Amino acid sequence: MTQNRTFLNHCAIGKKGSGPRYLDMFPLEVFRNVSELNYTNSVWFKDIYKYLDEGILPKDLGILEAAAFKRKCSRYQLGKGLQPSSYYILNGVSKKCIPESNVSEGLYKAYDLGGHFLSRILLKILKGIYWPGMAKDAVDYCLGCLQCVNFGFATRSQKLSLVKIAAPMDCFSIDFIGPFPPSMLENFNCSHILLVIDYFSRYIWAFPCKGDTGAEVVRCLPSIFGKFGVPVGLYSDPGAHFRKANKDYVVGAGAVWVTSPVAAKKATGMIEKAVQIIQQVLGKTLDEDRGQWAPLVERAELEVNRQSIEHLGFSPCEIFLGFQPALELETEYPSYHREALQAVMNTDLAFQYDTEEEEDCIIRFISNREDILRYVHVRSDKAKLRTKERHDLGVLEKRFHPG
């Protein structure tokens, strides 16, 4: 839907009770130039003013229309003074009536010269005056302020573009977590964690690091590239720790390094969510000694990778590796397959599958993994489409017009 107004308001008022107190009342002196001529030429008030001043009803009114008009006029009264003015009575409170020719001047002085506050604050400032539809006019005036566009809250102006990742190892995202309390691991103090996540499978790698430096990135990435290969690309935020040396190493390995836009937090939302999850797992696993977190990072990584992702239906291990690693629960209460295989191993150390049976097992495993990848791809696309639809509902097409 196209709307001709933009951005809600200036960001100066964001908390309850904030804002200068002297703006609570708007001085009516702004409208001292409202003369009799303004009322007699006003589409809003000319008939009412003429009836109150001279007792003359508008022409072509029937009996019922005349009675309704008189009831309407009973809510107005003429003020006394050198310059006659009309007042609107609302709940016993008199409000000065402002003709349409003076509305723009009043809104400018109340809003543009009054601090660019919210529309509800603007209405509070203007509480001593009245014109028909003033609430809507105040809101529209605030939404159409170009100064507030430049300095106010950012709004959604572009539809969400879907990023489709078709398979594991297509794209990684990378970020640092920390600093944490110093923790010893392999004779060196660790203060940060380097986190890497595969966009398709959500499989993560976590490395305790000495700091959030480019040297630590170059130290940790080869352990992934050497075991699983080089991804198509890496995606990161524009942090100072990701320097040219890191990008040169990744490009030299055969991947592409892509940096997210500045101040676009949602652009790296997946890695930020993974950061939150790994911190929660570590926080719940640690005892009172918070300095012993580094040895627990490897176990936390495995636990996160084993957890099923609700909208995908599988865990990162199942998607990325094709199987679910066994932990203490599986070893304490083994499955039938595990018990049977252990029994064979205990009786015949030289056991081996029949060639055809072995081939069938391998084909079954590969086929099952392909089914998982196809299923995850479909579920992931549906989830992204739902996210896009929710996002696009809040998109306003901005059109700027000279005011």
NUMI-23577 format. One record per residue (C-alpha): x, y, z. Coordinates in steps of 0.02 Angstrom, whole numbers, plus 50000, padded with zeros to 5 digits. Example, Ala and Ser with C-alpha at 12.3 -4.5 7.8 and 13.67 -1.06 7.14 Angstrom:
506154977550390 506844994750357 
//
This chain:
500005000050000 500625017349955 500575030650090 501035048750066 501765051150239 503375045150316 504245041550480 503295042750642 504195055550744 505765063350812 506735052050929 506905065551063 505465058551163 505635040251198 505345038851384 503845042351491 503855059551568 505315066151466 505325082651377 505395100951433 503975105851549 503775123351475 502965115751319 501445109551414 500435124651359 500455132951190 500285152051197 498695158051114 499585174251071 500125165550912 498335167650850 498055185750896 497865189950712 496295179350699 495035192550649 493195192950610 493605191350426 494425174250458 492845167450534 491655174350404 492695166750264 493005150250354 492165134750284 492205127350458 491495141650561 490655154750450 488875148050474 489135145550661 489915162750683 488525171150583 487185162550686 488005166950853 488345184850801 486745189050704 485575174450738 485425170350551 485265152050502 486035145150342 484865144450193 483955128850130 483905120350300 482415109750341 481625108750513 482695094050569 484295101150494 483965117950579 483695109550747 485295099550727 486255115250677 485625124550831 486175110150944 487885110950862 487975129750889 487535127551073 489285120551097 490045136951037 490065154551107 490745171351053 492145178551156 492165196451216 493535208551171 494185220351040 494325206250914 492805194750916 493275176450925 492355159950934 492595146851068 492155128451068 491515121351234 492085103551269 491675095951439 491525113351511 493215118951445 493305133251321 494445130851171 494815144751049 494235140450871 495565142250737 495045144650554 495895133950422 496935148550359 497865149150527 498105130550558 499745128650463 500505143450555 500015136250724 500665118950684 502315126150624 502575136250782 502005122250896 502975108150812 504435114750709 504865128550833 504365118150984 505615103950977 504845091550852 503955081550985 502715067250965 500965070350898 500175066551066 501315079351148 500885091551009 499025089151047 499395092551231 500285108551181 498795113651075 497505109151207 496895127051223 496325128251041 495155118850925 494805115550741 493885100850662 495005085650636 496455093050732 497035076050798 497245068950623 498045085050560 499305084750702 499765066650668 499935069550480 500995085050511 502185075350624 502325060850502 502725072650359 504175081650442 505775080250339 506895084950486 506195070250585 506535058950436 508385063350446 508575061550635 507135050250688 506945031450699 507325021650540 505805013150465 505614999350340 505675006750168 506284991750068 505554974350054 506584960150124 507704951449998 507834932750028 509584925350038 509454907349978 510824895250032 510634878749942 511854867250035 513074865850180 514754874850159 513974887950045 514134902150169 514884904650342 514604918750464 515924923550591 515994934050750 516874935850917 516084933651089 516804942151241 517754947851335 517584934451469 518544932251632 520294925351594 520284906351579 521754894451552 521754882351406 523324873551343 524484885251438 523764901751375 522454913551442 520834914751343 519694929951347 518614928051191 517744914951086 517804914750896 516134908150833 515844901850656 514164895750591 513644887150430 512134896450361 511244881250288 511414868550429 511664880650577 513174870050625 514374879950735 516224879650778 516824888250937 518654892150974 519314899551138 520484913851091 521774925051173 520844940351110 519754947050970 521184949750849 521454945750666 522884933950712 521664922950809 520514922050657 521954916150548 522444903550683 520704895750700 520004895250523 521274882450454 520604869250575 518904870750487 519574872250311 520744857350337 519354845750398 517814851250302 518484861150154 518344879350106 516614887650099 516024898249954 516024913950061 516154921250237 514984934650302 515424945950449 514994962450529 516134977350496 517074974750660 518804981750686 519474964250727 519134958250549 520564966650460 521354965550289 522484951050341 520964940250379 520144944350214 521764941050119 521914924050202 520114919150161 520254925449982 521914916249963 521064900250021 519774902149882 518284909749972 517454926849964 517394938550115 515804949050124 515544962750254 513794967450312 513154985450298 513594997150440 512274998050578 511244984050498 511054972750649 509804961050570 510994957550426 512024946450542 510544939950641 510994921450626 512724923050703 512034934750838 510734921650884 512094908350892 513124919751005 511634921351122 511354902451127 513174897851161 513264910751300 511694903651380 512374885751373 514034891051449 513184901451583 512094886851637 513534874351633 514784884351734 514874882851922 515344897152037 517094897951963 516774908451808 518614907351759 518464889251702 517414892251546 518734888751413 518804869651437 516904869051424 516784877551254 517044861451156 515654852451251 514484867551234 514814867451046 514294849051036 512734851751140 512164866251031 512484856250872 511454841750939 509894851850977 508484850250851 507994866250760 506104867450773 505664874750603 506914863450512 506494847250603 508304841450623 509854845950723 511374854550645 512344838150664 511034828450567 510984841550430 512864844550415 513574827350459 512114815950422 512034808050595 511744812450778 513284810150890 513014799351044 513244806551218 513104799751396 511244796051383 511454785551227 512904775851302 511974772951466 510394767351377 511014761051207 509894757851057 509614740550983 510824744150842 512164749750963 511944734551076 511984722450931 513534730350855 514424730351024 514004711951045 514774707750877 516324718050916 516534709251084 516454691751005 517374694050840 518674707750822 518934703050640 517124705650591 516654714450429 515084717450328 514664707650174 515114718050021 513324719649960 512684723350135 514024736450158 513564744649993 511724744750043 512154753050209 513184766550123 511844769949993 510514770550129 511534782950229 511854794250079 510034793150023 509424797350198 510594812450207 509994818650037 508204817150098 508664827350253 509484840850147 507984842150030 506774842750176 507794856050267 507944866350108 506044866650086 505704870350270 507034884050273 506294892450118 504554892150196 505194899850358 506114913450261 504554917150160 503514919050319 504834930850390 504824940950228 502914942350230 502914948650410 504314960850371 503494967650214 501884971350307 502794985650394 503554992950236 502945010350191 503275017450020 503935034850050 503425049249940 504075066649975 503065081749922 503485100149941 502565107350090 
//
